[in-house]
């Protein structure tokens, strides 16, 4: 079992430095903040989270949600394109070592 802590990004008052001081803390759980649902997150922004975590001896292995667009949930005509984008996000996260993506499949919320 690995102990991870939810980190909400650079503007979050609980910093990576503080998280790294918690006994037996292994890593962080973060999210996709810089894109709208259906977009593709840049490899650079994902790599930055990884490097920021590693600079505090933490691993970035879990993402709490890559938002699923409503048009996928509703089966709209652009759903296949959006599913392709979702898959790109998964591959990009995997490339930096993210091993777990928690997702919410609720209408309107996430």
C-alpha positions as CSV (number, residue, x, y, z in Angstrom):
1,X,0.0,0.0,0.0
2,X,1.2,3.5,-0.8
3,X,0.2,6.6,1.2
4,X,-0.7,9.5,-1.1
5,X,-2.2,12.9,-0.4
6,X,-4.5,15.0,-2.6
7,X,-2.7,18.0,-4.0
8,X,-4.7,20.7,-5.7
9,X,-1.9,22.5,-7.5
10,X,0.5,25.4,-7.1
11,X,-2.0,27.7,-5.5
12,X,-3.2,25.2,-2.9
13,X,-2.2,26.3,0.6
14,X,-1.0,22.7,1.5
15,X,2.2,22.7,-0.5
16,X,4.3,19.8,-1.8
17,X,6.9,20.7,0.8
18,X,4.3,20.3,3.6
19,X,3.0,17.0,2.1
20,X,6.5,15.6,1.9
21,X,7.0,16.2,5.6
22,X,4.1,13.8,6.5
23,X,5.6,10.5,7.8
24,X,5.6,7.7,5.3
25,X,4.1,9.8,2.5
26,X,4.8,8.3,-0.9
27,X,3.1,10.5,-3.4
28,X,0.4,12.8,-4.5
29,X,-3.0,12.6,-6.1
30,X,-3.7,15.4,-8.5
31,X,-6.1,16.2,-11.3
32,X,-6.5,17.7,-14.7
33,X,-7.0,21.4,-14.1
34,X,-5.8,23.2,-17.2
35,X,-8.2,21.8,-19.8
36,X,-11.9,21.7,-20.4
37,X,-13.6,18.4,-20.5
38,X,-12.8,16.8,-23.9
39,X,-9.5,18.6,-24.3
40,X,-6.1,17.1,-24.4
41,X,-3.7,18.0,-21.6
42,X,-0.2,19.0,-22.7
43,X,2.6,16.6,-22.0
44,X,4.6,19.5,-20.6
45,X,1.9,20.3,-17.9
46,X,1.7,16.6,-16.9
47,X,5.5,16.4,-16.7
48,X,5.6,19.5,-14.6
49,X,3.4,17.9,-11.9
50,X,5.7,14.9,-12.0
51,X,8.9,17.0,-11.7
52,X,7.4,19.2,-8.9
53,X,6.4,16.1,-6.9
54,X,9.8,14.4,-7.4
55,X,11.6,17.5,-6.3
56,X,9.9,16.8,-2.9
57,X,10.7,13.1,-3.0
58,X,7.1,12.3,-3.9
59,X,5.6,10.3,-6.8
60,X,2.8,11.4,-9.1
61,X,0.9,8.1,-9.6
62,X,-2.8,8.9,-9.2
63,X,-5.1,11.3,-11.0
64,X,-8.5,12.1,-9.5
65,X,-10.5,12.4,-12.7
66,X,-9.9,13.3,-16.3
67,X,-13.3,14.9,-16.8
68,X,-15.7,13.0,-19.1
69,X,-17.6,15.5,-21.4
70,X,-21.3,15.5,-21.3
71,X,-21.4,14.7,-25.0
72,X,-19.8,11.3,-24.4
73,X,-22.3,10.5,-21.7
74,X,-25.1,11.6,-24.0
75,X,-23.8,9.8,-27.1
76,X,-23.6,13.0,-29.2
77,X,-22.1,12.9,-32.7
78,X,-18.7,14.2,-31.5
79,X,-18.5,11.5,-28.8
80,X,-15.9,9.4,-30.8
81,X,-13.6,12.3,-31.1
82,X,-13.9,13.1,-27.4
83,X,-13.3,9.5,-26.5
84,X,-10.1,9.7,-28.6
85,X,-9.0,12.8,-26.6
86,X,-9.8,11.0,-23.4
87,X,-7.6,8.1,-24.5
88,X,-4.8,10.5,-25.4
89,X,-4.9,11.9,-21.9
90,X,-4.7,8.4,-20.4
91,X,-1.7,7.6,-22.6
92,X,0.0,10.9,-21.6
93,X,-0.5,10.3,-17.9
94,X,0.7,6.7,-18.3
95,X,3.9,8.0,-20.0
96,X,4.9,9.8,-16.8
97,X,4.1,6.9,-14.5
98,X,0.5,7.6,-13.5
99,X,-0.9,4.2,-12.7
100,X,-4.4,5.0,-11.4
101,X,-7.1,7.3,-12.7
102,X,-10.1,7.6,-10.5
103,X,-13.1,8.9,-12.4
104,X,-16.5,10.2,-11.8
105,X,-19.2,9.5,-14.3
106,X,-22.0,11.7,-13.0
107,X,-24.1,14.0,-15.1
108,X,-23.2,17.6,-14.9
109,X,-20.6,17.3,-12.1
110,X,-17.7,15.5,-13.6
